[in-house]
């Protein structure tokens, strides 16, 4: 498909020389001590990454070591798309992308082109540059993109691109959309980055759903996580607890290391890119695409690994100290004074976890304190995290229950006493009388327990005697039919001895209220197809399911629909791939009308089993339409990930 770009006729040599001189002057003005205007470039209002990283004089990191560069004015950050002012490197890339280049003198034999970025900034098919400036396409709420995506809310607007919350009209779900003019020099690189990110297929990253060049427009569509909060918002009220900071850095480092093993780098990992879902999982937004949108140059594999490792170290530093580890104020966090540069987190804030503090310093600084060895790759960071001593989760605080009022029941007045009636509060007993009062309370409690036990025993004896007399009365050739009673709806003892009858299952659905959506939708029918060689498979998990971290959630389920309420006496579940643990649950009356919208506590547990072929037998038939197979323990597949495999479910009545 043609990209729709047009070549621009080259200007004269004098114009080109004038433009290059203007470019050099703009860069010198930015890097100089007087660059505090805030209006040097229109793209300086756009967003951009953090300033230069320690040990890198070219200024392409998240901090600035150059003392002659005045701090830039911070930009208000209200959404996950807005970050911080442009760094010197980003502005250099911005100006270079917009300046026309001179044509080289014709050569008799052009040398072979050295291998570079497969998607260069300048289209190699054109001898002239693309247009110097192309503003972000102007769109309004309600506009349709690609005859499918309806724009709803503009999240951020820059001179290069705009970001929107939109609705996929075909699938009826919220999505995020980036818009850019197709004639912009970055457009081809943005498309290439989006397509490579879409091939990553790792659920720990926010997925790229579509990347399209359509006429004068280039747009990238990604997942939208409505119930998530970015790390900058999580840190708004203070630093994280050690256990939560550990979970954040572990999950982020694992994901970034996996991406680098597949040849992908983020290059712009900021607190706005790290999202925490309501289930406690951390997901990373904007891999490769954010850097391409902002014109950051591609780095070789070694530099890209160091950049992403340093960025993870900055995230952990901010989570532990509630400070940004560079002089500038970024992401609603206060920067560090110049005297504390290269200081470990435990030197910035008291009470910081020692192991996490050392980990952050080793990942962030090229020369960590105490002569520690720096961590330069995400893979090294993952190994270092695994070697940390176990960090315990804080105990939940129990609610404070008010002490019950003391009542004096020993000396009740025989006649009305106006004084006692008016005084509704009773003064606490003196300390000397409290032990005697507690002894009297225990004695009364023992008397009540004894009386209750005698009452229960006498009742049991009476019931047994009545049954014995009734059986003697009905022995004979003609037995009278039993009289109706109030308990006639209860299952009779003979109900458990009836022959089971197989029931037809109408449908099976993925029940995943603790996750981001249904799991294994394409294989749901395989759990009820009477074929043991096929199975319904859940999504994969790095850790086993469980009630506490590092487990992502406590369970996931398969909801069986019988089509109508029917008496159920037993349920058989056959798993494949190994032993698995599951509970059989029935919906409560409140959840029976719409069980897919109910929470897990809206179901009653009637059985717990572990194995490859489990049988749930009910004491007496229960009339219900829905049954929930709630998986609490998955099998570990050969690839080291945990998955659930349900081969067949059979229900008998």
N, C-alpha and C positions, 0 to 999 in steps of 0.2 A: 504493500500500500504506500502510495506516495506520501511524503511527509508534509507537502504543501509549502515548503520553504522556498524563498526566492533569493537569488543572488543580487547583491547591490553593486552597482558600477563603481569601480575604484576611483577615488578622487585624485587630485594632483599630488605630486610629491611634496609640494609646499604645505598643503592641507594636512598630509600625514605627519610631516615634521612638527607642525603646530600642535596636533593632537597628542603626539608622544611627549612633547615638552609639557603640555598641560597635565598629562598623566604623571610625569615625574614630579611636577610641582605639587600635585594633590597628595601623592604618597609622602613626600617630604613634609608637607604641612601636617598630615595625620600623625606621623611618627615624632614630630617635633614637640617641644614643651608647650607650644601655644595652642595645640589642638584640643581645645576645651569648648569649642563653640556649640557642638551638638548638631550643626547643620552642614558639616563637611560633605556628606553624601546623603542622598535621599534614602539609600538602602541602610543607612545607619539607624534608621527608625524601625527597621524590619524585625529584628529579633536577636539573632546571632549567638554564636557560641561564647564560651568563656575566653579570657585573655590567655597570654602565653603560659605554657607549662614550665615548671622548674627545669633548668638545665637546657632549655631550647631557646636560643637567642632570636629565632626568626619569628617568634610570637604566634605560634599556631596552637597553643594549648588552652587551658582553662584558667591560667593565671598569668601574671605579668612580672617577670624579673627585672625588666628594664626600668631603672629608676627614673629615666627622663620622660617616660610616658605618663601624662596626667591621667588619672582615672576618668573613665567616661561616665556620663550621666546614666543612671539606671533607668530602665523603661518599666512602666507598670506591667505587672504580670497577673493577668486575670484568668488565663486559660492555659491548657497544656501546649498550645502552639506558640506562645510568646515566651521568650527566654531572656536574653540579655543583649546589650549592644554588640555591634560587630567588632571582632578583633582586627588587628592590623592585617593579619594574613587574609581574613575574609574580605576586607575592603580592598586589598590589593587584587584578589581574584575577581572581585566585582568590577573594579576599574579596568583590569586587563581584559575582561570578557567584553567590555563595551567599547574598547578602543580599536579602530581599524589598524591593521598591520600592513606594512609595505610589502609589495610583491617582490620576491627575490628575483635577481637578474637571471635571465634565461641561461641555462647551462646546457652544454652539448650532451652530457650523459648524467642524468639525475641519479644519485646514489640510492641504494636500497633503504627504505624507511625503517628506522630502528623501532623494535616492538615497544609500543606504549599502551596507554589506556585504550581498550577496544571501542570506547565511546568518547572520542575527544570532544573538547569544548567547541572547537570549530569544525564544521561539517567538512570532511576530507573531499567530498565530491565537488565543492565549490572553491574556486580560486580566490573569490572575494569573501569577506566576512559577512556574517548575518547582521541584521539591523542592530545598531548600537544600543538602543533602548527600546524595549517593548513592555508597556505596562501590563499589570495583571488584568486578565479579562474582567470586564465589569458585568456582574450578575446581581440579581436581586432574589430575595426570598420568594419561593414559588416557581422559579425557573426550572425547566427540565433539562438535564444533561444526558445525552445519549438516549433520549426517549425512554429513560428508565429511572434516573436518579433525580428526585425532586429536592432542591435546595431549601433548607428551613432556616438556618441561623449561621451567620458569618462568625467564625471563631476568631480569625485574625486576617488582616489585610495588609499586604506589603506592596511595594512597587513591582515586585517580581512575580509573586504568586499570592493566592488567597486560599484559606482553609475554611471548610464548611461542615456543619452537621446536616446530613441529608437523610432521605428515606428511599430505600430501594423499593420502588413500587411493584416490582415483580415478586420479590420474596417478602415484602412487608416487614422490613427490619431497618433499624437505624444504621447508618454508615457514616464514615468520615471521607471527605473529598478534598483533594488539593487541585487547584486550577492554575494553569500556566499557558501563556501564549505559545503556540506551536512554533512560531518563528524565533523564539528566544534561543540564544546560544546554549542554554542549559537544558533545553527540552529533550534532546536525544539522550543526554546523560541521565536525566530524571527517569525517562522511560526504561532505560537499560537497568538502572538501580532498582526500580519497582519490580520489573520482571524477575530479576535475580533474587530479590527478597521473597517474591511469591513462591519461588521454587524451594525455598528453605524448608517450609512445611513443619516448623517446630512450633507447637502450641504455646511455648513460653514467650513467643514474640507475637505482637499484634499483627494479624495476617493481612497481607495485601491481597485484595479480592479482584482488582481489575486495574489495568494500565492501558489507556487508549489514546491514540492520536486520531482526532476527528476534525478535519478541516483546519480551522485556525486555532483549535483548542487542544491542549494536552491535559488529561485528568487522570489522577491516581485515586483509587477507591480502597479504603481499608476498613477493618472492623471498627465498630464503635462499642465501647464498654461503658454502659450507662451507670453501673453501680460500682465504679472504681474511683480511687483517689490517687493523684500523683504524689510522688515523694515530697515535693515542695509543700503541698497542702498538709501532708501528714506531719511535717516538721514545724508547722505554723505555731503550735502551742508549746514546743519544747523538744528536747532530744528524745530519742527512742530508748526504751529499756534494752539492756544488753541482749536478751533473748530475741527480741524482735529485730534488732540491728543485725544479729547473727543470721536470722532467717532471710533477711533482705539481701545481704551480701552473698550468702551461699547460693540462693536461687539465681541472682543476677550473674554471678561469676560462672555458675554451671551453664547457663544459657549462652553467654557470650563465648565461653570456651568451645561449646558445641558448634556455634556459628563459625568460629575461626577454623575449626577442623574441616568445615565444608567450604572454606575460602571466602567467607563473608566477614565484613567488619562493620561496626556501627559508625565510628569516627565522630559521633556527636552525642555521647551518652551523658545526659544532664538529669537533674531531679525531675524535670518536666516529662522525661521519657520513660520513667519507671513508674508503673501503675500497680496499685494493690487492689485486687478484687475483694468482694465481700466475703469470699471463702478463704482469704488469707494468702492467696497465690499472687506472686509478683510476675508481671508481664512487661515486656519491653516494647516500646513503640518507636517507629521511625528508623529501623535498621537500614542503612545505606541510603534510604530515600531522603532523610533530613539533611544529610551532608550534601547530596546532589542538588536539592532544592536551593541550598544556600551557596553553592559554587565552591565548596571546599575541595581542594585538589586531592586526587587519589594518592595514597601512600603505598610504599612497598609493604610486604607482609610483616616484616620486623617492626617497622615504625607504626603500622596499624595496630599490632598487638600491644605495643607499649602505650599508644594513645588510649586504647580502650581499658588497659589495666590501670593507667593513671586515673582515668575517669571513674572507675569503680572505687579506687582508693579515695577519691574526693567525695563520692557519695557516702561511703562509710564514715569518713571524717565528719561530714555534716550531720549524719545521723547520731553520732556519739557526742558531739560538742554543741550542736545547734549554731555553728558558725561556718561560714564558707572559707575554705583553706587558702584563700588568696586575698590580696588587699582590697579588692573591689567588693561592694555589697551586691550579691546576686541572689535571685530566687527567694526574696524576702528574708534572706539571711545576712547578718552583719559580717563583713570581712575581717580578717585578722590584722592587727597592727603590724607594722614592718618589723618590729623587734621580735615577733613570734613566728617569723617565716621559718619553715622547715622544723617546726616544733611538733612533737607527737600529740595526739588528742589528750592524753592524760596530763600533759603539761599546760594545756589550754583550759581544761575544765576538771575540777576535782571529782573523784569518784568514778572515773571512766574505767571500764573493764580493761585490765592490763593486756590480755591477749589480743583483744580486738584493736586496742590502741596501737600495739606494735604492728599488727597486720595492716592497718590503714597507712601507717608511716612507710612501711616497706613497699606498698603498692603505689603510693603517691609520690614519694621523693626518690630522686636518683641517688642521693646520699642520705639515707635514713639516720636518725640519731643513734648513738651508742654503737656506731660502726656496724650496724646490722646489714645483712645482704639484701639489696633491693629485689623486688619481685617485678619481672619485666613482661610476663605473658599471662593471659588468663588461665592457661593450664597450670602454671606454677601457683597461681593464686588459689585455684581449686584444691590443689594438694596441700597448701599451707592451711586452708580452712579446715580440711579433714583432720589435720593434726592438732587442732585446738582442743583443749579439755572441754568436756561437756558443759554447756551453759544451761542451767536449769530455768524452766519457765516459772515466773513468779506465781506464788499461790494466790488464788482469787480471794478478794476481801469478802468476808462474811458480813451480811447486813446486821446492823446493831438492833436487836429486839428490845423494846422497852420492858422493864421489869413489871410483872403483873402486880396489881394493887393488893395490898394486904387487907384481909378482912378478918375481923375478930368474931368468930362464930360461937364462942363459948359462953358469952354473957349477953344474950339478947334481952332487951328490956321487955317486961311483961305488959307494960303500959306505954302508950305513945310518949315519946320523949322529943319535944320540939327541938331541943338542942342537937340531938343526934341526927334527926331528919334533915335539918338545915345544913349540917356539916357533912358534905359528901366526900371529903378527903379524910383519910385516916393517917395519922402521924406514924412514922416508922417506929417499930419496936426498939427499945434500947438494946445495945449490943449484948448486955448480960443475959437478956431473955431470949435471944435468937436461937441458941442451941436447944433449949427446952421446947421452943415452938417447932423446930424441925423434927425433933423426936416425936412430938405429938402428931405431926403430919404423916410421918412414916407409919406410926401405929394405926392411924385411920386408914391409910392406904392398904395396909395388910388386911384389915378387917373387911374392906370393900372387896379385895381380891378373893378372900375366902368365901364371902357371901356369893360372889359371882360364880365361883367354881362349884359351890353346892347347888346353885340354881341350874347351871348347865347339866350337872350330873343327874339331878332329879328329872330334868326335862328329857334327857336321853333315856333314862329308865322308863319314863312314861311312854315315850314313842315306841320303844322296843316292846313293851307290854301290849300296846294297842295293836302293833303289827302281828304279834303272836296270836292274840285273840282273834284278829281278823282272818288269819290264815286257817285257824281251826274252824271258824264259822263257815268258810268257803270250801272246806274239803268235802266232797260228795259228788254224785253224778251230775248234778245240775248246779253250776256256779253262776251266781248272779252277776250281772254286768256291773262294773265299777261305777260308783256315783260320780258325777262331774264335780270338779273342785276348782278352786281358784288357781291352782298350779297346773292345770291340764295342758298349758302351752309349753311347759318345760319338757326337754327330751326325756323319754322313758328309758329305764335301764336296758330294755331290749334293743334300743336304737343302735347301740354300738356293735351289735352282733349281726346286723343286716349285711347282705352281700353288696360290695361296692359296685356302683354303676359308673362307667366312664362318662364324663361330661365334655361337651364340645366347647372348645375355646374359640371365642369370636375374634379376639385381637390381642396383641401384645405391644406395649408402648414403653419407651425409655423414660424412667422417672428419675430425674436428676436435679432435685431442688437446691442442692448445695453446690452445683457447678454452673457453667456458663450456658448450658443448653443440652439437648438430647444427645445420647451417645449411641454410636453404632446403628443409626437409623436405617442404613441400607441392609442390615442383616437381622432385623427384628423378627421377621417372619420365620427365620430358620430355627427359632426356639420352640415353635409349635407346628413344625412341618412333618412330624413323625419320622424324621431322618436323623439318626445319631451321628452321621458323618458330617453334618453341618451344624453350626452353632451361631448364636448371637454373641458378638464380641464387644466389650466396652472400650472406651478410650484407654490410653496407656498412662501410667503414673510412674514417676521416679521413685516414690516411696510407697510403702504399703498403706492401705487405708487404716484409719484409727481415730480415736477421739482426741489425741494430742499431737502437736507437732513432733517430728517433721511431717507427719501425715497431712496431706492436703485437705482431706475431709473424712468424715466418719463412714460414709457408705454411698452406694449408688444402687438403683433398683430397676427391676423389670415388673411392670404393672400388667397383670393378667385380667382380661375383660371377658366374662362369660356371656355377655349380651343381655342378661336379665338375672334377677336374684334367684339363686338356686341353692339347695342344701348341699354343703360340701363336708365330706368326712375325712378326706386325705388328699395330700398333694405330693407328687413325686417330682424331684428335680435332678436331672443328670447333667453333670459338668464335664467339660473336656479340657485336656491340657494339664490336669493335676487337681489336687485337693483344694477346695475353696470353702469359705464359711459364708453362711447366709441365714437370715431370719425370715420366717413366714409371718407376715403382718396382715391384719384385717382393718379396713377403714372404720373409724368411729362413726356414729350416726351423723355428726356434724360434717365429716369429710366424705361421707358416702355419695353425696350429690355430685361433687366435682373433685375426685381424689387427685387429679393431676395438679391442681392448684393448692393442695394441702401440704403442710409441713410434715417432716417425718414423725413428729410427735402426734400427728393426727391419725396415726395408725396404732393398733394394739398388737404387741408381739405375742404370738401363740406358739412359737417353736423356734429353737435355735439348733442348727446342725452344721457339722463340718465333714467333708468327704467328697467323693466323686459321684456318688449316687445316694441321695438323701431322701428319706420318706418322712413327711410330717403327717401324723395321725392325730386327729382331734378326738377329744373324749366323747363328744356327741356332735352330730351334724350341726353346722352353722349356716344359716341362710345368708348369702351375700352375692353380690355381682362381681366385686373386684377382689383380687388377691395380689399382694405385693411380695415379690422375692427380693429382699433387701440384702445386697451383697456387702459383707463387712470384712472379708479377707479374700484377696485375689491370688491367683497363681503367678509365679515369676516365669516369664517366657525366656527362651534362649538368648534374646537380645538384652537381658538384664532389666527389663521393664515389667511392671505389674499390670496384668489385664484380667478381666473376668470373661469366662467362656461358658455360656449356658447352651447345652446341646438340645435338651428337650424338657418340656414341662407337661405333666399330665395331671389332671384333676379328676377325682372320683367323688360321687355323691352317695 
